[in-house]
Amino acid sequence: MKFIPLLFIASLFACSPSHSQNQIALNPAPISIVKNASYDQVQPYYMIDFSAAFCLFEIRVNDVLVFTLNLEGQTATMIPINAGILQSGKQQVSIKLLPLAGQKVLNPSAGFTYDIKEFDAKNNLNFKSQLPGEYAVAKVDPAKKQTVLTQTAVFNAQVPYTIKAHQTGKDLKSVTGLKDKLNSAYQQLAGLIAKGNTAQLKKMIANRESVAATTMYLTKEESDDRMAGLISNLKSGFKLVPIPANAVVKIFADGKMATLVRPSGESALMLKDVKNNEELTLDFSFYIPEGKTELEII
């Protein structure tokens, strides 16, 4: 069985009328995905096996944000990282430790160590190998008031696909009013959700789902299940929660992708089912293809 991240639903911001125009392309052009002849038989699945404590941490692969968590305790687990691996060759993993939400300096007990492991997605995720190297972020120096610690490593991955997605997109750091664009994009999504326009929503997230299906080696049935989960949540009583005023823009993927996050590092997009006291979040990332002006979900 593969790790199949669920599509969790989003909350959206009630923007002012001046930002109500569409910001997301309604019919994004399909991205380029080339699968090798061996794709159906050779399916390397890379994971980071980590332990972490008392920090807000980010895990990036080739600067693509694959996981973040505000951890007010300790944990040890594994997460898949193929989402950041778009072709074979050298891959970069970068870890960043930040103070816990609401704090200004790193907790003295903050820490992060990890290994990179390869599994075989074609054969029930059987363990294949642990990549050479010992990886750990430097320990906090109690004599200093440290606000960030980072660590970077390089490993080699061989995958049976090549994806060209955000790599040629615009540098979002140079886009004027990016936060307003993102807020408007979320408002646009809110309108679709409120109207139950799931057909249009499917078109807008088609590229995102193509990348997920390819990098996780999902069957059509598994990919359809992801979408079915989204539609089910849309129809099950969850209501949009306003994006907090202190949400911040996070730019990654070498400046080509962006999203809005809460101070805790969680996605700014959230739905809540008041009756059952449940919350669902959705991590949407956006880019602007070269030659275009509208955001696209990726």
Helices and strands as residue ranges (DSSP letters): G 17-19, E 32-35, E 44-61, E 64-80, G 82-84, E 89-98, E 111-120, G 121-123, E 126-130, E 135-136, E 149-157, E 161-164, G 166-168, G 172-174, H 178-195, H 198-204, H 206-215, H 220-234, E 239-240, E 248-252, E 257-261, E 270-273, E 278-281, E 286-287, E 296-297
